[in-house]
Amino acid sequence: MASQTDSAHDELEEPTESGSTLDTARRQLHHAANHLDIDPNVVERLEHPKKVHEVTIPIERDDGTVEVFTGYRAQHDSVRGPYKGGLRYHPDVTRDESVGLGMWMTWKCAVMDLPFGGAKGGVAVNPKELSSAEKERLTRRFAQELRDVIGPKQDIPAPDMGTDPQTMAWLMDAYSMQEGETTPGVVTGKPPVVGGSKGREEAPGRSVAIVTRLVCEYYDRQLAETTVAVQGYGSVGANAARLLDDWGATVVAISDVNGAMYDPAGIDTASVPSHDEEPEAVTTYANTVISNDELLTLDVDVLVPAALGNVITERNADSIAAQFVVEGANGPITSPADSILAERDVAVIPDILANAGGVTVSYFEWLQDINRRAWSLERVNDELETEIQTAWRAVKTEFERRDVTWRDAAYIVALSRIAEAHDARGLWP
């Protein structure tokens, strides 16, 4: 097996003013720690991943040539339970991005009070350039390379950008074949027919919608009087938009990579196929098309950036007209932009709370796999609602008690729980 494992104690650069995922995650860690009476040694430990696995993945292309790709699995912290986090297939996957995203998964699991730590990873590849057979070969070889560092009690991957339930089914099957027994709990986000959970694909968007509703309730705003713009009409954005539409909000803009559909009177979201249903189709259904940049600056009540990271930056933060920003994507706002929005009293609900429905239902799926007992969709949605409400109350308490931003409040909740666990377990000599 071609593998390289980086120690948690490698020399790492101090946070800079860049908008990189890792720098942003570290700045957020320190910012939250400043609000707490916390052992600085714990903060020092949390700046670094425990391990980063780098592997080479040779696959045979359909034309008979062999191409070698690079894959990563960054395992950040496991003090509260097994590592948990997605695997993405994207050309821009890097070691540092995986570490930063893994850190966010640690906070996300902690703010939801799930018994997991954080991890992230993927392969630097454009999945659109792979046939289905090539993607399957890539996934099965990736599973082989990661075999010794993943498992239902060790590290549990899930889908992310460029991967889907089928990818997870291949990974689970490859791992199970190597182990000599069917092990559905090694991954989550699988099709229900092989141990996946009902409601898993819709869960991140569902939690975004639930949190948006809770935000509106907190600020005494009726959903029926609320306008919403959603950047990104994939799994997260489409499900959030459709639920908010069903609950009475007016969704005025939705987008994909080609641009945005805009209708100030409101969009019938059910009539517009999501990216999963018909890729890159949003603008073909639109009477009025605007750019993604224009969508971000629309005069709406709620903006949901649910596409890529770092879309709200210093360059456009002053132009954000929404009163509330609910982060559907991971890290859609850079740290400098976050500061600008805070100064302007724009309420930003962070990704580690807003889109945590995915990892929460992944936890439900893991429980179902371990117990070999499937839950109904109604139970999954009811349990998700309960968990999001509980996390919201914990964050709201810190928001009110400390007079901080919503992001700081969420990180304070998460970091308090992680620090308490580290203190209880101690440091191995």
C-alpha positions as CSV (number, residue, x, y, z in Angstrom):
1,M,0.0,0.0,0.0
2,A,1.4,3.4,-1.0
3,S,0.8,5.6,2.0
4,Q,2.2,8.5,3.8
5,T,1.0,9.5,7.3
6,D,1.8,12.9,8.7
7,S,2.2,13.3,12.5
8,A,0.1,15.7,14.4
9,H,3.3,17.5,15.5
10,D,4.5,18.6,12.0
11,E,5.5,22.2,11.7
12,L,2.4,24.1,10.6
13,E,2.2,27.8,9.7
14,E,0.5,30.2,12.0
15,P,-2.9,31.5,10.9
16,T,-2.7,34.3,8.4
17,E,-5.3,36.7,6.9
18,S,-5.9,34.4,4.0
19,G,-9.2,32.8,3.4
20,S,-8.0,29.2,3.3
21,T,-10.1,26.6,5.0
22,L,-7.4,25.7,7.5
23,D,-6.5,29.3,8.4
24,T,-10.2,30.1,8.9
25,A,-10.8,27.1,11.1
26,R,-7.8,27.9,13.3
27,R,-8.8,31.6,13.7
28,Q,-12.3,30.5,14.7
29,L,-10.8,28.1,17.2
30,H,-8.8,30.9,18.9
31,H,-11.6,33.4,18.7
32,A,-13.9,31.0,20.6
33,A,-11.2,30.1,23.1
34,N,-10.8,33.8,24.0
35,H,-14.3,33.6,25.4
36,L,-13.6,30.6,27.7
37,D,-11.5,29.8,30.7
38,I,-9.8,26.9,28.9
39,D,-6.4,25.2,29.2
40,P,-4.3,26.7,26.4
41,N,-2.6,23.3,26.0
42,V,-6.0,21.9,24.8
43,V,-6.2,24.7,22.2
44,E,-2.7,23.9,21.1
45,R,-3.6,20.3,20.6
46,L,-6.8,21.2,18.6
47,E,-4.8,23.4,16.2
48,H,-3.3,20.2,14.8
49,P,-4.8,17.0,13.3
50,K,-3.9,13.8,15.0
51,K,-3.0,12.2,11.7
52,V,-3.2,12.9,8.0
53,H,-3.0,10.0,5.6
54,E,-1.9,10.6,2.1
55,V,-2.3,7.8,-0.4
56,T,-1.6,7.2,-4.1
57,I,-4.4,5.6,-6.1
58,P,-3.5,4.1,-9.5
59,I,-6.5,3.1,-11.6
60,E,-6.9,1.8,-15.1
61,R,-8.9,4.1,-17.3
62,D,-11.4,2.8,-19.8
63,D,-8.9,3.2,-22.6
64,G,-6.4,0.9,-20.9
65,T,-4.0,3.7,-19.6
66,V,-3.1,3.9,-16.0
67,E,-3.5,7.2,-14.1
68,V,-2.4,7.9,-10.6
69,F,-4.5,10.1,-8.2
70,T,-3.7,11.4,-4.7
71,G,-6.1,10.9,-1.8
72,Y,-6.2,12.2,1.7
73,R,-7.9,11.4,5.0
74,A,-7.3,14.0,7.8
75,Q,-8.3,12.7,11.2
76,H,-8.5,15.7,13.5
77,D,-9.7,14.7,16.9
78,S,-11.4,11.6,18.4
79,V,-11.7,12.5,22.1
80,R,-15.5,12.2,22.0
81,G,-15.7,9.2,19.7
82,P,-14.7,7.8,16.3
83,Y,-13.7,10.1,13.6
84,K,-16.6,11.2,11.3
85,G,-16.6,13.2,8.1
86,G,-17.1,13.2,4.3
87,L,-15.0,12.1,1.4
88,R,-15.0,14.4,-1.6
89,Y,-13.9,14.0,-5.2
90,H,-12.8,17.4,-6.5
91,P,-9.8,18.7,-8.3
92,D,-9.0,21.1,-5.5
93,V,-8.8,18.5,-2.7
94,T,-5.6,19.1,-0.7
95,R,-4.0,18.1,2.6
96,D,-4.6,21.4,4.3
97,E,-8.2,21.7,3.0
98,S,-8.9,18.2,4.4
99,V,-7.4,19.2,7.8
100,G,-9.5,22.4,8.0
101,L,-12.7,20.6,7.0
102,G,-11.9,17.9,9.5
103,M,-11.6,20.5,12.3
104,W,-15.0,21.9,11.3
105,M,-16.4,18.3,11.6
106,T,-15.0,18.1,15.2
107,W,-16.9,21.3,16.1
108,K,-20.0,20.3,14.3
109,C,-20.2,16.9,16.0
110,A,-19.6,18.6,19.4
111,V,-22.2,21.4,18.9
112,M,-24.7,18.6,18.1
113,D,-23.5,16.6,21.1
114,L,-22.8,13.5,18.9
115,P,-20.3,10.9,20.1
116,F,-18.0,11.5,17.2
117,G,-14.8,13.3,16.4
118,G,-13.9,15.1,13.2
119,A,-12.3,13.9,9.9
120,K,-12.4,14.8,6.3
121,G,-10.7,13.7,3.1
122,G,-11.1,12.9,-0.6
123,V,-9.3,12.5,-3.9
124,A,-7.9,15.2,-6.1
125,V,-9.9,14.3,-9.2
126,N,-12.6,15.8,-11.4
127,P,-15.4,13.2,-11.1
128,K,-17.1,14.6,-14.2
129,E,-14.1,13.3,-16.2
130,L,-14.6,9.7,-14.9
131,S,-17.0,7.1,-16.3
132,S,-19.1,5.3,-13.8
133,A,-16.8,2.2,-14.1
134,E,-13.7,4.4,-13.5
135,K,-15.3,6.0,-10.5
136,E,-16.0,2.6,-9.1
137,R,-12.5,1.4,-9.6
138,L,-11.2,4.6,-8.0
139,T,-13.4,4.2,-5.0
140,R,-12.6,0.5,-4.4
141,R,-8.9,1.2,-4.6
142,F,-9.3,4.2,-2.3
143,A,-11.1,1.9,0.2
144,Q,-8.1,-0.5,0.0
145,E,-5.6,2.2,0.7
146,L,-7.6,3.5,3.7
147,R,-8.6,0.0,5.0
148,D,-6.4,0.1,8.1
149,V,-7.5,3.6,9.2
150,I,-11.3,3.5,8.8
151,G,-13.9,1.3,10.4
152,P,-17.2,1.5,12.3
153,K,-15.4,2.1,15.6
154,Q,-12.5,4.0,14.2
155,D,-13.3,6.4,11.3
156,I,-16.6,6.5,9.4
157,P,-16.6,8.4,6.1
158,A,-19.7,9.8,4.3
159,P,-20.6,11.5,1.0
160,D,-19.4,15.0,0.2
161,M,-18.8,17.0,-3.0
162,G,-18.5,14.7,-6.0
163,T,-19.5,11.6,-4.1
164,D,-23.0,10.1,-3.4
165,P,-24.8,7.1,-2.0
166,Q,-23.5,4.8,-4.8
167,T,-19.9,5.8,-3.9
168,M,-20.5,4.9,-0.3
169,A,-22.0,1.6,-1.3
170,W,-18.9,0.7,-3.4
171,L,-16.7,1.8,-0.5
172,M,-18.7,-0.3,2.0
173,D,-18.6,-3.3,-0.3
174,A,-14.9,-3.1,-0.9
175,Y,-14.1,-2.7,2.8
176,S,-16.5,-5.6,3.6
177,M,-14.9,-7.9,1.1
178,Q,-11.5,-7.2,2.6
179,E,-12.8,-7.8,6.1
180,G,-14.6,-11.0,5.2
181,E,-18.0,-9.8,6.6
182,T,-20.6,-7.3,5.6
183,T,-19.8,-4.1,7.6
184,P,-22.4,-1.5,6.8
185,G,-21.4,0.8,9.7
186,V,-18.0,1.6,8.0
187,V,-19.7,4.5,6.1
188,T,-22.9,6.4,6.2
189,G,-24.9,8.0,3.4
190,K,-25.4,4.6,1.7
191,P,-28.6,3.6,-0.2
192,P,-31.2,2.3,2.3
193,V,-31.2,-1.1,0.6
194,V,-27.6,-1.7,1.9
195,G,-28.0,-0.2,5.3
196,G,-28.4,3.5,4.6
197,S,-30.9,5.6,6.5
198,K,-34.1,7.1,5.1
199,G,-33.8,10.8,5.0
200,R,-30.0,11.0,5.0
201,E,-29.7,12.7,1.6
202,E,-32.2,15.4,2.5
203,A,-30.9,15.9,6.0
204,P,-28.4,18.8,5.5
205,G,-31.0,20.8,3.6
206,R,-33.7,19.9,6.1
207,S,-31.6,21.2,9.0
208,V,-30.8,24.4,7.1
209,A,-34.6,25.0,6.7
210,I,-35.3,24.1,10.4
211,V,-32.6,26.5,11.6
212,T,-33.9,29.3,9.2
213,R,-37.3,28.8,10.7
214,L,-35.9,29.0,14.3
215,V,-34.0,32.2,13.4
216,C,-37.1,33.8,12.1
217,E,-39.0,32.8,15.2
218,Y,-36.3,34.2,17.4
219,Y,-36.4,37.6,15.7
220,D,-40.2,37.6,15.6
221,R,-40.4,37.3,11.8
222,Q,-43.2,35.2,10.2
223,L,-42.0,32.8,7.5
224,A,-44.9,33.9,5.4
225,E,-43.4,37.4,5.3
226,T,-39.8,36.2,4.7
227,T,-38.0,36.3,1.4
228,V,-35.1,33.9,0.7
229,A,-32.3,33.5,-1.8
230,V,-30.5,30.2,-2.1
231,Q,-27.1,30.0,-3.8
232,G,-26.6,26.4,-4.9
233,Y,-29.5,24.1,-5.9
234,G,-27.9,20.8,-5.1
235,S,-28.8,18.4,-2.3
236,V,-28.5,21.0,0.4
237,G,-29.9,24.1,-1.3
238,A,-32.8,22.4,-3.1
239,N,-34.0,20.6,0.0
240,A,-33.8,23.7,2.1
241,A,-35.5,25.8,-0.5
242,R,-38.3,23.4,-1.0
243,L,-39.0,23.0,2.7
244,L,-39.0,26.7,3.3
245,D,-41.3,27.1,0.3
246,D,-43.7,24.5,1.7
247,W,-43.6,26.3,5.1
248,G,-44.7,29.6,3.5
249,A,-41.5,31.5,2.8
250,T,-41.0,33.2,-0.5
251,V,-38.0,31.8,-2.3
252,V,-37.1,34.5,-4.9
253,A,-33.8,33.1,-6.2
254,I,-32.0,29.8,-6.7
255,S,-28.9,29.0,-8.6
256,D,-26.4,26.5,-10.0
257,V,-23.0,26.9,-11.6
258,N,-24.5,28.5,-14.7
259,G,-26.3,31.3,-12.9
260,A,-29.5,32.1,-10.9
261,M,-33.2,32.0,-11.5
262,Y,-34.8,35.2,-10.1
263,D,-38.4,35.9,-9.5
264,P,-39.4,38.5,-6.8
265,A,-42.9,37.1,-6.8
266,G,-41.6,33.7,-5.7
267,I,-40.4,30.5,-7.3
268,D,-42.3,27.3,-7.4
269,T,-39.3,25.3,-6.2
270,A,-41.0,21.9,-6.7
271,S,-41.1,22.6,-10.4
272,V,-37.4,23.3,-10.8
273,P,-35.2,20.1,-10.8
274,S,-32.3,20.0,-8.4
275,H,-28.8,19.3,-9.5
276,D,-29.2,15.6,-8.6
277,E,-32.4,15.4,-10.7
278,E,-31.2,17.3,-13.7
279,P,-27.7,18.7,-13.5
280,E,-27.2,22.4,-14.2
281,A,-30.8,22.9,-15.3
282,V,-31.8,25.9,-13.1
283,T,-31.3,28.6,-15.7
284,T,-33.1,26.7,-18.4
285,Y,-36.3,27.0,-16.3
286,A,-35.9,30.7,-15.6
287,N,-37.6,33.7,-17.2
288,T,-35.1,36.0,-15.5
289,V,-31.4,35.0,-15.1
290,I,-28.9,36.8,-12.9
291,S,-25.4,35.8,-11.9
292,N,-24.4,34.0,-8.7
293,D,-22.6,37.2,-7.6
294,E,-25.9,39.2,-8.0
295,L,-27.8,36.6,-6.1
296,L,-25.6,37.0,-3.0
297,T,-26.4,40.8,-2.9
298,L,-30.1,40.6,-3.4
299,D,-32.3,42.6,-1.0
300,V,-33.8,39.6,0.8
301,D,-34.5,38.7,4.4
302,V,-32.5,35.4,4.4
303,L,-29.5,34.4,2.3
304,V,-28.5,30.8,2.2
305,P,-25.1,30.2,0.6
306,A,-25.3,26.5,-0.1
307,A,-22.7,26.0,-2.9
308,L,-19.0,26.4,-2.4
309,G,-16.7,27.8,0.4
310,N,-15.4,31.4,0.4
311,V,-18.1,33.0,-1.7
312,I,-18.6,35.9,0.7
313,T,-15.4,37.8,1.0
314,E,-14.0,41.2,1.8
315,R,-14.9,42.2,-1.7
316,N,-18.6,41.7,-1.4
317,A,-19.4,41.6,2.3
318,D,-20.5,45.2,2.4
319,S,-22.9,44.5,-0.5
320,I,-24.8,41.7,1.4
321,A,-28.3,43.1,1.8
322,A,-29.8,40.1,3.7
323,Q,-30.6,40.5,7.4
324,F,-29.8,36.8,8.1
325,V,-27.2,34.5,6.5
326,V,-27.7,30.8,7.1
327,E,-24.7,28.8,6.0
328,G,-25.7,25.8,4.0
329,A,-22.2,25.2,2.5
330,N,-19.1,24.5,4.6
331,G,-17.2,27.8,5.1
332,P,-19.0,30.0,2.6
333,I,-17.8,33.2,4.5
334,T,-14.1,34.1,4.9
335,S,-13.0,35.4,8.3
336,P,-12.5,39.0,7.2
337,A,-16.0,39.0,5.6
338,D,-17.4,37.5,8.8
339,S,-16.0,40.4,10.7
340,I,-17.6,42.9,8.3
341,L,-21.0,41.2,8.5
342,A,-20.8,41.3,12.3
343,E,-20.0,45.0,12.3
344,R,-23.0,45.5,10.1
345,D,-25.2,43.5,12.5
346,V,-26.0,40.8,9.9
347,A,-26.9,37.7,11.8
348,V,-24.8,34.8,10.5
349,I,-25.8,31.3,11.6
350,P,-22.7,29.1,11.1
351,D,-22.5,25.9,9.1
352,I,-21.6,23.8,12.1
353,L,-25.1,24.3,13.3
354,A,-27.1,25.0,10.2
355,N,-26.1,22.1,8.0
356,A,-25.4,19.6,10.8
357,G,-28.5,17.6,9.7
358,G,-26.2,15.5,7.5
359,V,-23.9,14.3,10.3
360,T,-26.8,13.9,12.7
361,V,-28.7,11.6,10.4
362,S,-25.4,9.8,9.7
363,Y,-25.3,9.2,13.4
364,F,-28.8,7.7,13.2
365,E,-27.7,5.6,10.3
366,W,-24.7,4.3,12.3
367,L,-26.9,3.4,15.1
368,Q,-29.3,1.5,12.8
369,D,-26.3,-0.4,11.2
370,I,-24.9,-1.4,14.6
371,N,-28.3,-2.5,15.9
372,R,-29.4,-4.0,12.5
373,R,-32.7,-2.2,12.9
374,A,-34.1,0.3,10.4
375,W,-36.0,3.5,11.3
376,S,-38.9,4.9,9.5
377,L,-38.6,8.3,7.7
378,E,-41.0,9.8,10.2
379,R,-38.8,8.8,13.1
380,V,-35.7,10.0,11.4
381,N,-37.2,13.5,10.7
382,D,-38.7,13.7,14.2
383,E,-35.4,12.8,15.8
384,L,-33.6,15.3,13.6
385,E,-36.0,18.0,14.6
386,T,-35.4,17.2,18.3
387,E,-31.6,17.2,17.9
388,I,-31.5,20.5,16.0
389,Q,-33.9,22.2,18.5
390,T,-31.7,21.0,21.4
391,A,-28.5,22.3,19.8
392,W,-30.2,25.6,18.9
393,R,-31.2,26.1,22.5
394,A,-27.7,25.5,23.7
395,V,-26.2,28.0,21.2
396,K,-29.0,30.5,21.9
397,T,-28.1,30.4,25.6
398,E,-24.5,31.3,24.9
399,F,-25.5,33.9,22.4
400,E,-27.7,35.7,24.9
401,R,-25.5,35.1,28.0
402,R,-22.2,36.3,26.5
403,D,-23.4,38.9,23.9
404,V,-21.4,37.3,21.1
405,T,-22.2,36.4,17.5
406,W,-24.1,33.3,16.6
407,R,-20.8,31.8,15.2
408,D,-19.0,32.5,18.4
409,A,-21.8,31.0,20.5
410,A,-21.8,27.8,18.5
411,Y,-18.0,27.5,18.8
412,I,-18.2,28.2,22.5
413,V,-20.7,25.3,22.9
414,A,-18.6,23.0,20.8
415,L,-15.2,23.9,22.4
416,S,-16.5,23.7,25.9
417,R,-17.6,20.1,25.3
418,I,-14.4,19.1,23.6
419,A,-12.2,20.7,26.2
420,E,-14.2,19.0,29.0
421,A,-13.6,15.6,27.3
422,H,-9.9,16.3,26.9
423,D,-9.6,17.3,30.5
424,A,-11.5,14.1,31.6
425,R,-9.3,11.8,29.5
426,G,-6.0,13.5,30.1
427,L,-2.9,13.3,27.9
428,W,-1.1,10.0,27.3
429,P,2.4,10.4,28.7
